[in-house]
Amino acid sequence: MEPKLMTSLSGEPITNTDLWEKFRREELLELLTHYAYGRCPDNIPVNLSFETVEEKEVGGTDYKRIAINCDGYVFPIRLFLPKTEEPAPCVLYFMHYLQESESDIDNEPNCLFIPIADLCAKGVAVAVLYYTDIYPDHRNLRTYDIGLFAHYGPTPDKRKPSDWAAVSAWAWAASRVADYLVTDPRIDANNLAVAGHSRGGKAALWAGANDTRFSLIISNSSGCMGAAMLRGKTGEHIDFISTHTDWLCQKQWTYADNEEMFPVDQHMLLALIAPRLLYVQSSALDDWADPASERRACVLASEAYELYGKKGVVLPEDVQPDTPYHEGCIGYHMSVGEHKIRACDWEMFLQFWKKHTEGNV
C-alpha cells in the first residue's frame, strides 16, 4: 500500500492549497531529500557567473556556448535560439552520455533524441546540458569523488547516508542553468521547461520539484525513482539502483530488501510539481520502467492538482499507443516500442505545452 499523499505526518488531512503549500509540500520535499535523492551542501554556489565562449549560426539557429562558473567549477551549456524578435520559451534537456557520443549537436542540431533545429523553427529555444560535465555516472564509482562532488564535497570519508548523489547533482546544475536563462533577454523566463530521458527524466522531475521556475517538467521513460510507482512495479527496483548506480543517496540503499517500508513513493514526487505542467511519457514495451506504474503515479498525483481546482491526468481505461492525453495539467502518452525518446514524442510535448499556455508557446 502506497503512503497517503493527502495525510500529513501528524495524521492531519490536507484539504486545501494553504495546508498543502505551508505544510505537506515541505514535508514531502524533505522526505524525498532525506530518503531518496540526497541533500546538497548548504549555501552553494557563493559566486556564480556566466561567460559566452562561442557564438555562431548552425542549422538555422543562433548558437551560443555558455560557461557557467560556480565557485570555480565551470561547466558549459549549449543554447540554440530561434530567429525571433520576441523572447522565446526554452526547454532545458539533459543529454545522456550515450546520446552525447552518438550526436554532434554543435554542428548538426537535429539528432535522433531531440530535434533541436525543428523546435527552434517552431519558436522554442533549446538549452542542452551534458550531464557528464556535472558527474559522469556511467563509471558507477559510488565514491562521489569526481565532477561536482570533488569540488563541493563532502569527501568520501565524510559522506552521510543522506548526502547528495548523482540525480541531485544534475538537478542542482539544472537550476544553475535556469539562473542563466532568466538573465538572457532572448529567453522567456516565464516559460522554462526541463526534460530528460531515462535517468535524465529522474533528474528533470527532481529539478522541477525543487525549482518552481520550471513551468513544465517532462519525464521520458524515467521509471523507478522517476515517474513510476515503486510499489508493485516491474523491472527496475531499489536493489538494482543501490548495487549498479550512483544515482541516489545511500539512505535509500537500506530499503533494497524491504521496499514496502520505504516512507515515500513517486506519486509524491509528481505531486510536488502541482499546479505547474507535467508531462509523463512511457514506452509500450519498456517493462523495465513499467508504463502501468508510471500511469498509476500520475493518477495518484492528480489529487494535488485537484486542490487547485485543476485536472491532473485524464486517461481512459484502455490507453492506446502513440495517442496524446492532454486534457489535464498532467499530459501523458505511451510510445510504440522500447525504452527511447523520438522526434514524434517532442511533437506531443510541444502540442501539450501550447494547449496549456493558450498559444504563448
N, C-alpha and C positions, 0 to 999 in steps of 0.2 A: 504493500500500500504506500503510495507516494505521500510525502508530507503535505499538509494542507497549506495552500497559498494564502488564504484569507483568514488565517488564525495566527495571532501574534505568539511569540514565545511565552508570554504570560497567560495565553489562553483566551485573549480577547478577540472578538470578531472584528474584522476590518470591513467597515460598511460604507466608507466614503473616501474621497480623494485626500482629504486632510489627514485622516488616520494613515492612509497609505503612504503619503509623501513624508510625513513627520516621523513615522514610527516603523511601519512594516517594510517599506522600501530600504530604509537604512539597516534594519535587521538582516534582510536578505543579502544586501551587498556585503555586510560584514561576515555572514556565514559563508558565502561563496568565496570571499577572500581568504578566510581562515582555513577552510576545509578543502578547497579545490585549487584556486588559481594562484594564491600566494600574495603576500604583501610587499609592495615596493618600498625601498628605503625612503625615509621621510625627507621632505624638502629638496627634491630633485626635479629639474635642474635648478641650480642657483643662477647660472648665467646661460642665456640662450641667445643665439644669433644666427642669421641666415646670410648666405652668400650665393649669388647666381654665378656659377662657374662656366656655364656654356649656354649659348643661345643659338638656335638655328631653325630652319624650316624643314620639316620631314613629313612625308606622306600627307601633305595638305594641311598640316597642323603647325602651330608655333610651339617649338620645343624648348624647354628650359631644364637644365640640370642644376639643382639647388643643393648646396651643402648645408645641413643643419648641424650646428655646433652646440652640444650640450655639455657645458663644463669641460670642454676639451675633447669630448668624444664626438667625432664627426661622422655623419652618415649622409648619403645622397638620396634624393628622390628625383624621379623623372616626372616632369609635368608637361602634359600635352594640352594645348589650348585651342579652342575653336576660333576661327577668324570672325568674331562677332564684336559689335560695339558695346553691347550690354554685358555686365558681369555674368559669367556662366556658372550653372550648377556644376559641382565637381564630385566625382567618385574616386575614393582612395582604394586602391587594390593591393592586397598582399600577394606578392609574386612568390610562388612556391619554388624551391631550389631546382626542381626538375624542369619547371617552366622557364626558369632563368637560362638553363643550359640548352633548351630547345628553341629559344627565340632570340631575336636581335632587335628589340623594340627601339633601340637608339637610332636604327636606320630603317626599320620596317615596322611601323606601329601596329599594323593588324597582325594578330597571331591566332593560333588555334584557341587560346584561352580567353582572350579579351580583344574584341575588335576596336582597338583604340581610335584609329582614324575614322571609322564609321560612326563611333559615338561622338567624336568631335564634329563630324559633318552634321550631326543632329543637334549640335549646340551644347554638348556636355563635355566639360573638361575631365581629364583623367590624370590622376597622380598615381605613380607606381612606386611601391616600397618593396625592395628586395629584402626579405626578412633575414637572409643570411648576413646582411650588413648589420643586423642587430644581434642575432645569435644564430649560428649555423647548426640547427638542431639535428640535422641528418647524421651528425657524428655521434649523437646519443651518448655523450660523455657522462652526463648526470653529475658532473663535478661543478658545473656553473663557474668555470674559471677563465672563460674566454668571452669575447664580444662585450656587450654592455655590462655583463656581470663582473668582468675583470676590472672595469672602470669604476663601477659604483659599489661593488660588493653585494653582500658580505663575502668574505673569503670562505673557501670550502670548509675550513675547520671551525668557522663561527656561524655556519648556517643553522637556522632554526627550522623546525618542521613546516612552519607556515610562511617561510620566506619565499619571495617571488621565483617563478620558474619561466620557461620559455614563452608560454602564451601571455603571461603578464608583461614580459619584456616587450613583446611585439605590440601588445595593446597600448602600452605606455608610449612606445615610439609613434604609434598612430596619432596619439594626442599631440605629440610634438610636431607632427606634420600638420595637424589642424591648427596649431599655433602659428605656423607659417601661412597656411591657406587663408586665414581670416585677415591677413595683412596684405594679400595680393589684390590690387584693385580690379583685376580681371576675373576674380572668383566671387561668386555669390555666396557670402558667408552664411546665409540663411538656408542654403540648400547644399549641405555636405553629406555625402554618403560614404560608408565604409563597407568593403566587400571582401570576401575571401572564399576560397575553395578548400574543402577538407580541413586540415589543421589551420589553414588561413581563415576558414569560416568560424572556427572556435575563437580565434583571435579577434575577428571582426565583431562577434557577439559580445565578447568581454570588453572590447574597446567601447562599443555602443552602450553597454550597461553603465560604464564609468563616466563617459563623456557625452553629455547631452547636446553638445554642439553638432553631433552627427544626427541628422534628422531622418535618415534612412539607413538601416542596417541590413545587409544582405549576407545570408549564410547559404553557401552552396555545398550540399552533401557533407555537412560538418559532423554528423553522427554523435558518438559518445563524448560527453562533456562539451558538446556543441549544442545542436538543436534537438537532439534525440533524448527522450526519457531514458534514464539509466535502468530503472526497474522494468524488467520484462522484455528488454530489447534483445535482438540477435547480434551476432558478430562481436564488435569491439567492446571491451569492458575495462574496468579499472585494473584487473590483473594484467592485461596486456600493456596498458598505458604505464603502469608502475614498473614494469620489467623491461620494456622496449623503448621508452621515450623519456625525454626530459621536459615534457610539456607542462606538467602540473606539480604543485608543491608536495613535499614528502609527507605531509599530514594525510593527504588522500591515499597514499600507498597503504596505510594501515587498514583500509577498508576493502582491500582486494578480495579477501575471503569472506566478507560479510557485507555486501552492498545494501542489504535491507536496513542496516544500521546507519548508513550514510545520512547525515542530517538534512541534506538538500537533494533536489533533483532539478532537471533542466527546465521545467516549466517556470521555475522561479527565476532563472536567468533571463528567459524570454520576457517574462513579465516586467523586469526592470526597464525594458525599453518603452513600455507604455507611458504616455499615449502616442509616442512617435511611431513612424512607419517601420515595419519589419517585414522582410521577405525571406521565406524559407524555401529552398529548392531541394528536392530529393531526386535520386535516380532509381528507376524501377527495379533494376537487377542488383542494387547495391545492398545486399544483406548485411554487410559489414557496418554500414551506417544505419540501416534499418528505416526505410521510409515510413512505415506504420508508426514507429516510435517518434519520429520527427513530427508527424501529423498530430499524434496524441499530445505532445508537448505544446503545440500551437493551440489546440483546443483548450487545454487546461490553463494556459497563459491568458486566454481571452478574458478571463474574469477580471484581470487588471484593466483591460480596455473598457469593459462594461462599467466600471466605476466612473469613467469619464464620459459615459453616455455614448461610447463608440462601439462598433462591432470589432471583434478580433478577427479570427479566421472564419470564413464561411465555406464549408465543404459539404459535398453530397456524401451519401453512404458509399457510393462506388466512384472513387476518384479515377479519372481517366488520364493516361499518359499524355504529355505534351498539351495539356489543357490548362489555361490560366484560371485561377480562382482569386479574383481581385476585388471582390465586393467589400471586404473588411479591411481594417488597417494592418492586418497580418496577411500578406499575399503569399500564395503557395502555387507551385506546380511541380509535377513529377516527370522528369525527362525519361524518354525511352533509353534503355541501355544501362551501362555500368557506371561506376564512380568517375564522374568527369564534369567539366563545365564547357559549354559550347556557345557559339555566337548566337544561336537562337534563344539560349537562356537569357542573354543580355537584352534581346529584344523584349522579352517578357518583363524583365526587371524595369526596363525603361517605360513600357506601357503602364505598369503599375505606378511608377513614380509620377508620370504625367497625370494619370487619372486622379491621384490623391493630392496633387498640388494645383489642381484646376488650371493646368496649362502653363504653370510658372516654370516647369522644367522642359 
